[in-house]
Amino acid sequence: MVQRDYILREIERIGTIMNAIRQKLFGENDNLSISIETQIENTKSMLFNEIAFDIDKFLVLNSEELSVYISGFDGFNVENTELLANCISQIGFNDNSGNSKNYLEKALQLYELCNLKSKTFSFERETNIMAIKNIL
């Protein structure tokens, strides 16, 4: 029972962190003086500081390594993985540095991982997958 409570707390904590990062990165349009590159760097550091998730390492992983890397974190259920995919895809859509394709490919891999692990169909997820495939 104690282990289950811990896992549920971790799932909730990671979900809260992912939502806060998405809100900070893409929800505040009133601070236009901060460049997208600065926001991306802030997101990377928040993910690393809060849950030890290294985006730079994540971007070089292949599909199998990506699945193993994600499963190594307590609290990354399908919903939190999808939140991470949403965050990474938004970075890819907004990044002008030339790495946008890499971000979008990783987001697509995360969405596909969600499809494999989820028992329910998500129209929003499929819409996001189609949007990424249209860009790539």
Secondary structure, DSSP 8 states (H G I E B T S, - for coil): -HHHHHHHHHHHHHHHHHHHHHIIIII--S-TTS-HHHHHHHHHHHHHHHH---HHHHHT--HHHHHHHHHTSTT--HHHHHHHHHHHHHHHHH--SS-HHHHHHHHHHHHHHHHHH-SS--HHHHHHHHHHHHH-
